[in-house]
Amino acid sequence: MDTVDRPKGSRGQRVAVRFFALCLAVTIFWLLGFVISDIGAIRGPDLAGIQGRFVDASLAAEQQTVEQGLEAVRQEIQDQTKRRDLRSSGTTDLQKTLDQLLEIQRLSLERDIRIEESQARAFADSLQLFLETQREIGRLNERLSQLNEELLGLEKRARELRAEITRQQVPARQEYDRLRQRNELRKAILKLAVLIPLLAVGTLLFLKARRSSWMPLVLAFTGAVAVQVILVMHTHFPKRLFRYVLVIAAILALVRILVAFLRAMRAPRAAALARQYHEAYERFLCPVCEYPIRRGPLRFAFWTRRTARKLVPAAEAEGAEEPYTCPACGTRLFETCGSCGGVRHSLLPACMHCGAITEPHPLEG
């Protein structure tokens, strides 16, 4: 059983490995995003072309003509309304002028004063201009009435055309939706055809390199691909289906992790056993039953796994160390080294006196 730990490097090196592994994952995710974006840029069906097959071209042309006529009539109504308003404001001024001239004539008659010719001419001119303005306002109102009638007719025809074209567009919209869904499905298949093999390769590498020093590279690659797969599924698959797929995948992953932990507890690997032995000896506890290892200066002390780090042993007692067996479960914890004769840890691979490597004894009990 190989229980010798590989060198882990300094803390700075480990932090640098994690940082650059994260940068690598982001870069791979970025690169895959370019590929997915290019696939997503594949053109879908043309709605205008599909509508051209289902909608009567003459109706579409007539609708365009009617819409143009509506715009022209509305613009003319706006122009004629402005002219009428201008004439109406001018009529108001003329009305005031006529009222003033009439008042002058009335006063002249009451006082028996002869009306001057210039005043009479001014009154006649103002009256003529007022009447002409009124006639022009009448013509403008008549034209506005005609335009409004024409506008009502065009609007009615536009509603009829829109209703008929909308009726003809229903199968066109259905055909467009069908082709668009098929195009989206094709893009999803192309994206997954790129990502799924990469995810399979990453999964195989993860299973084979779990205990390798290259694991950060594998995790960066597999994680970036897995995130892209999730995003593609979320984009192209129905939300209800994606919800079930995501939950089922999470359940399978959790079951796989739980089974791995249960197997590790039932049949632990060499590295896991070595860590278990290390932790138990560091806390002065038996690896089998966690009973305190009371030997040497700790013979009469008391502690638990939680309080072991706060334990301050008394001064080392005089006398040679002796082999030690856990009195609670009978596991041999310290024994005589076959190379140097010193007392060594039975469950660790190397002797602390001479460094001799031996196969650790399995846990008993």
Sequence and secondary structure as in RCSB ss.txt:
>XXXX:A:sequence
MDTVDRPKGSRGQRVAVRFFALCLAVTIFWLLGFVISDIGAIRGPDLAGIQGRFVDASLAAEQQTVEQGLEAVRQ
EIQDQTKRRDLRSSGTTDLQKTLDQLLEIQRLSLERDIRIEESQARAFADSLQLFLETQREIGRLNERLSQLNEE
LLGLEKRARELRAEITRQQVPARQEYDRLRQRNELRKAILKLAVLIPLLAVGTLLFLKARRSSWMPLVLAFTGAV
AVQVILVMHTHFPKRLFRYVLVIAAILALVRILVAFLRAMRAPRAAALARQYHEAYERFLCPVCEYPIRRGPLRF
AFWTRRTARKLVPAAEAEGAEEPYTCPACGTRLFETCGSCGGVRHSLLPACMHCGAITEPHPLEG
>XXXX:A:secstr
          HHHHHHHHHHHHHHHHHHHHHHHHHHHHHHTS    HHHHHHHHS HHHHHHHHHHHHHHHHHHH
HHHHHHHHHHHHHHHHHHHHHHHHHHHHHHHHHHHTT    HHHHHHHHHHHHHHHHHHHHHHHHHHHHHHHHHH
HHHHHHHHHHHHHHHHHHHHHHHHHHHHHHHHHHHHHHHHHHHHHHHHHHHHHHHHHHSTTSTTHHHHHHHHHHH
HHHHHHHHHHHS HHHHHHHHHHHHHHHHHHHHHHHHHHHHS  HHHHHHHHHHHHHTTB TTT  B   GGGTT
    TTTGGG       SS    EE TTT  EEEEE TTT  EEETTSSB TTT  B        
